[in-house]
Amino acid sequence: MYLSKTQRNMQRVSKTACLYKSKLKRNPTKAEIIFRQILKEHQIPFSFQRIIYTPNKFFIVDFIIRMKPFKIIEIDGKYHQDNQEYDKMREAKISKTRYRKYKFIRISNEEIFNGQALIILKSLYKRKFKNAAGKTSKVEKID
């Protein structure tokens, strides 16, 4: 049976990847918690802390939005400010996998805390937010 490089990598590192993913899921940042609330409140289908395997390594992305337009959303805190080159390389490698149709969006913690993330989502998923017109978001009230 022939296995591709990606499949061999999955077999080799899947236990490590799953342990790391579960650690991240158990300890989400405040920004990730708020963003997840926004997605749930507006019934936008998503995956949180998803493992993406490439031929040589694995990456864990913060959110994958599973409706058109397909997006991979990364919540950027202080760590990402110093690692922009790594983030670009990571995006390039992920775009060569089965997630090539997904576009990356980077949202900073500050954009989530001051409500700009909700505006970004509204511009991307207008249909979802038309149904929720007139409702006030619980998340907008969080300080």
C-alpha positions in Angstrom: 0.0 0.0 0.0 1.4 3.4 -1.1 1.3 6.3 1.4 1.9 9.9 0.4 4.4 12.0 2.3 1.5 13.7 4.1 0.0 10.3 5.1 3.3 9.1 6.4 3.8 12.3 8.4 0.3 11.9 9.9 1.1 8.4 11.1 4.5 9.5 12.5 3.3 12.6 14.4 -0.4 12.1 15.0 0.0 11.3 18.7 2.2 14.4 19.3 -0.2 16.6 17.3 -3.3 15.4 19.2 -1.6 16.0 22.6 -0.6 19.5 21.6 -4.0 20.2 20.2 -5.8 19.0 23.4 -3.4 21.2 25.5 -4.3 24.2 23.3 -8.1 23.4 23.5 -8.0 23.1 27.3 -6.3 26.5 27.7 -7.8 28.9 25.2 -7.0 32.6 25.3 -9.6 35.1 26.3 -9.7 36.3 22.7 -10.4 32.8 21.4 -13.2 32.3 23.9 -14.9 35.6 22.9 -14.5 34.8 19.2 -15.9 31.3 19.6 -18.9 32.9 21.4 -19.5 35.2 18.4 -19.4 32.3 16.0 -21.7 30.2 18.1 -24.1 33.0 18.7 -24.4 33.7 14.9 -24.5 30.0 14.1 -21.5 30.1 11.8 -20.1 26.5 11.5 -16.5 26.2 12.6 -13.8 23.9 13.9 -11.6 25.1 16.8 -7.9 24.2 17.0 -7.8 22.0 13.9 -4.7 20.0 13.0 -3.5 20.3 9.4 -0.9 17.9 8.2 1.7 18.7 5.5 4.3 16.4 4.1 7.0 17.4 6.7 5.1 18.8 9.7 1.7 19.6 11.3 0.1 22.9 12.1 -2.7 23.7 14.4 -5.0 26.6 13.2 -7.3 28.5 15.6 -10.5 28.4 13.6 -11.7 26.9 10.3 -15.0 28.4 9.0 -16.9 25.6 7.2 -19.2 27.8 5.1 -18.6 29.9 2.0 -16.4 31.8 1.8 -14.2 29.3 3.5 -11.7 30.9 5.9 -8.9 29.9 8.3 -8.9 32.4 11.1 -5.9 33.0 13.2 -6.2 34.9 16.4 -2.9 36.9 16.7 -1.6 37.8 20.1 1.8 39.0 21.2 3.5 35.8 20.0 2.5 36.4 16.3 3.9 39.9 16.3 7.5 38.6 16.4 6.9 35.6 14.1 5.4 37.1 10.9 7.9 35.3 8.6 7.0 31.9 10.2 3.3 32.7 9.8 3.8 33.5 6.1 5.7 30.2 5.6 3.0 28.4 7.5 0.2 29.9 5.3 2.1 28.9 2.2 2.5 25.3 3.3 -1.1 25.0 4.4 -2.4 26.4 1.1 -0.7 23.4 -0.6 -2.9 21.0 1.3 -6.6 20.1 0.9 -7.3 23.5 2.5 -6.1 25.4 -0.5 -9.6 26.9 -1.1 -9.5 28.4 2.3 -8.2 32.0 2.7 -6.4 33.2 5.8 -7.6 36.0 8.0 -5.6 37.2 10.9 -7.5 39.0 13.6 -5.6 40.6 16.5 -6.7 40.2 20.1 -7.3 44.0 20.2 -9.7 43.7 17.2 -11.7 41.0 19.1 -11.8 43.0 22.4 -13.0 46.2 20.7 -15.6 44.6 18.5 -13.9 44.9 15.1 -13.9 41.1 14.7 -17.7 41.1 14.6 -17.6 43.8 11.8 -15.1 41.6 9.9 -17.4 38.6 10.2 -20.5 40.6 9.2 -18.7 41.8 6.0 -17.8 38.1 5.1 -21.0 36.4 6.1 -23.7 39.0 5.3 -26.5 36.4 4.9 -26.0 35.0 8.4 -26.1 38.4 9.9 -29.2 39.6 8.0 -31.2 36.9 9.9 -29.9 38.3 13.2 -30.7 41.9 12.5 -32.0 43.7 15.5 -30.5 41.3 18.0 -27.8 42.7 20.3 -24.8 40.5 20.7 -24.0 39.3 24.2 -20.4 39.2 23.2 -20.3 43.0 22.4 -21.0 43.7 26.1 -18.0 41.8 27.4 -15.1 44.0 28.5 
